[in-house]
């Protein structure tokens, strides 16, 4: 017969009493022998002292054990059995009416009295209905790690309806203070007027799989104060209530990659998803069935619905406010955002070219993309290598091409006619200052009355293709402080400016081998190209089609125009260019 997994310690009181008796007996015998003259004084004194020390050790041992080290401990993993026809006076170590417990809470209480010594304690529930609630507080003694789920509660994973835990007050499961638990194959219900099913709080952990969240008037799952609930298998949701999930104060509810089935169209009167300064993750989950209700995500809360299959909305709106966000990083959608200047809305998600999904401003789309990438890091997913922002309409705004955490982002207008999509800046039209993201501008028109169409600075990189430059108060392209603009396709100039290209302070414009169409004889008041202070404009092999007026170039102070040996009348204009103060045209 195999030995019990539980090793029981000796009674600490008995150890102390035995120590006292042994010491007293030895002392009495030695005194008798000394009185009879059968031992020397030195020998008797040594033996008496030894007996006293031994007695003291035994007494002390009993005291220490009594003060908290008297727990029975495990020598291997243990299974406790619970049956409707069991008895809480049993030891729970066999699946029979004479040995099994009658209540799951009794098994949990016994586990908390043990020193687990790194082993697991499992509780197997026989089919039936168990009345009462489960309460866990703290981490059991000797648990290997608070994330190891040392307490595991199993019902029937093939038929979770066969095992029911029904509470008549508060929550069916309440766990707090680093308590941790795995539940599998169990149906949870609550008959109280406002009772919840799972309340996980104060850094407690609950893992679950193949469970049914049944009837309850309150919330199905609530995680608060850094409590965490994680699905490790499918979940079925039955019955109406106040809320499906409610995460607050750093709580986390995670269904990533798992199945959620709403059975019978449950209705949640307060919200399906309630998130306040916490996170709910249904990334890559599959939702089946239908549900009714809305949601609210606020105070820096986050609902991650990336790559979700199915409908997480219940007909009512999901309110996002006060720093809350709904993150959608579907692989296909993540690579394409839509912006419609006439009928979009910056509170949309930008995933489709429709008024109810597209953004209204380019800046709104860029800022939303930056938030998505921050959440990508937060959830430890690899970001997509590039994203395309498709623009439609006329945008009266200055667009800041900021660092959004991606290697490359493209803003694309209308490939058939660049003039159909216009960015008319308030000051500069496009500004890219120190961004690590490489920006590509394609198939649209840039114009501004008082600034530059494109201003790139501080090491940023921007590429251009099929762009049309309209009127500009300053330059069409202004590049400085080590930034770089690369022309990677044909483009056109339809409006006048003080400069078409102005490069300074180590900035670079690379237009080699590109065709440039000049429409309507634009005028450049100061120069077509002005390059100074160690900046470079590479124009070798470029082809300029059309006429322009104004000085062709001005290069000075270490600036370089590389025309690949072309003559000085190579660049557009009707006035000669100038080379000053160490500039170079070659």
Buried (B, 14 or more C-beta within 10 A) or exposed (E): EEEBBBBEEEBBEEBBBBBBEBBEEBBEEBEEBBEEEEBEEEEBEEBBEEBBEBBEEBBEBBBEBBEEEBBEBBEEBBBBBBBBEBBBEBBBBBBEBEBBBBBBBBBBBBBBEBBBBEBBBBBBBBEBEBEBBBBBEBBBBBBEEBEBBBBBBBBBBEEBBBBBBBBEEBBBBBBBEBBBBBBBBBBBBBBBEEBBBBBBBBBBBBBBBBBBBBBBBBBBBBBBBBBBBBBBBBBBBBBBBBBBBBBBBBBBBBBBBBBBBBBEEBBBEBBBBBBBBBBBBBBBBBBBBBBBBBBBBBBBBBBBBBBBEBEBBBEEEBEBEEEBBBBBBBEEBBBBBBBBBEEBBBEBBBBBBEEEBBBBBBBBBBBBBBBBBBBBEEBEBEBBEBBBBBBBBBBEBBBBBBBBBBEBBBBBBBEEEBBBBBBBBEBBBBBBBBBEBBBBBBBBBBBBEEBBBBBBBBBBBBBBBBBBBBBBBBBBBBBBBBBBBBBBEBBBBBBBBBBBBBBBBBBBBBBBEBBBBBBEEBBBEBBBBBBBBBBBBBBBEBEBEBEBBBBBBBBBBBBBBBBEEBEBEBBBBBEEBBBEEEBBBE
